[in-house]
Amino acid sequence: MDYTYYPGCSLESAHSSYSDSVIKVFEHLGANLIELEDWNCCGATAYMSVKEILGMSIAARNLALAEKYKRDIVAPCSACFTNLAKTNRYLKAVPELREKVNQCLNEAGLEYNLSLNVRHPLDVLVNDIGIDKIREKTKYSLEGLKIANYYGCQIVRPEKGFDDREEPTTMDTLFEAIGAENVYFPAKLKCCGGMLMTTYEEVALKLSKEIIECAIENKANCMVTTCPLCQMNVEAYQDKINKVYNTNYNIPVLFFTQVLGLAFGFNDKELGIDKNLTDTVKLNGKLLHQTI
């Protein structure tokens, strides 16, 4: 299976560990990620709400470039996935908008003809590759690992896609199949504060604290996420949250493909776990039980 790979700005820089683990996991499962040549920023967090046509044109340029390969495009970053999928959906639904965006693309000799599917790696892993294949390729059981699956507020909203909008279960299904325990985690869709961490830090710290607190109260020994910004907020700011709220949080926050990669037998360095900030010793050795 071949897919066009859109890493996006975050996975090319601060969160290269996510990209490392996505590529390793897909290779292990026999799926080929082919990076989109000459891709550009998706428009980031809220550009479409400021200049809709320009914002969508920026995202649509990637879709137009990818369309010629006749493969689904895979975007791991929640913001990238949301922006590309939103643009794809709106251009299919609103002909007038599509015409204006294509006028912009025509200036660069491009046109988007709506034939592309925008996918998240979690969707591809569960629904294309399948749980049976993943279980077959697992070298170590995750028995003893208690996971709080943190989906964040973007990848299943606003419209139903590959999972339920209010009670997503794809990550839960994935990790349960290879031995982990999914803890009760009602904060699984709660916003971490996003870019408010750079503008209204006190608000974002409170939101992130509530997510971490929920995971710890429900006995998780790690949090697992699909979003670079969520991972950054709930991991990198734990020290600051501890200072502000007089807490003592130190829970590992990993990308879901990092944990999956451990079950496949890859080491911390191969998966970029050595770049994470919180102690992940609990994920090694004693909690990974060889299955072959």
HELIX and SHEET records of a PDB file:
HELIX    1   1 GLY A    8  LEU A   11  1                                   4    
HELIX    2   2 SER A   16  HIS A   28  1                                  13    
HELIX    3   3 TYR A   47  VAL A   50  1                                   4    
HELIX    4   4 GLU A   52  GLU A   67  1                                  16    
HELIX    5   5 SER A   78  ALA A   93  1                                  16    
HELIX    6   6 PRO A   95  ASN A  106  1                                  12    
HELIX    7   7 PRO A  121  ASP A  123  1                                   3    
HELIX    8   8 VAL A  124  GLY A  130  3                                   7    
HELIX    9   9 ILE A  131  GLU A  136  1                                   6    
HELIX   10  10 THR A  170  ALA A  177  1                                   8    
HELIX   11  11 GLY A  194  THR A  198  5                                   5    
HELIX   12  12 GLU A  201  GLU A  217  1                                  17    
HELIX   13  13 PRO A  228  ALA A  236  1                                   9    
HELIX   14  14 GLN A  238  TYR A  245  1                                   8    
HELIX   15  15 PHE A  256  PHE A  264  1                                   9    
HELIX   16  16 ASP A  268  LEU A  271  1                                   4    
HELIX   17  17 ILE A  273  LYS A  275  5                                   3    
HELIX   18  18 VAL A  281  LEU A  283  5                                   3    
HELIX   19  19 GLY A  285  LEU A  287  5                                   3    
SHEET    1   A 4 ASN A  32  GLU A  35  0                                        
SHEET    2   A 4 ASP A   2  TYR A   5  1                                        
SHEET    3   A 4 ILE A  73  VAL A  74  1                                        
SHEET    4   A 4 VAL A 118  ARG A 119  1                                        
SHEET    1   B 2 TYR A 140  SER A 141  0                                        
SHEET    2   B 2 HIS A 289  GLN A 290 -1                                        
SHEET    1   C 4 GLU A 181  ASN A 182  0                                        
SHEET    2   C 4 LYS A 146  TYR A 150  1                                        
SHEET    3   C 4 CYS A 222  THR A 225  1                                        
SHEET    4   C 4 VAL A 253  PHE A 255  1                                        
END                                                                             
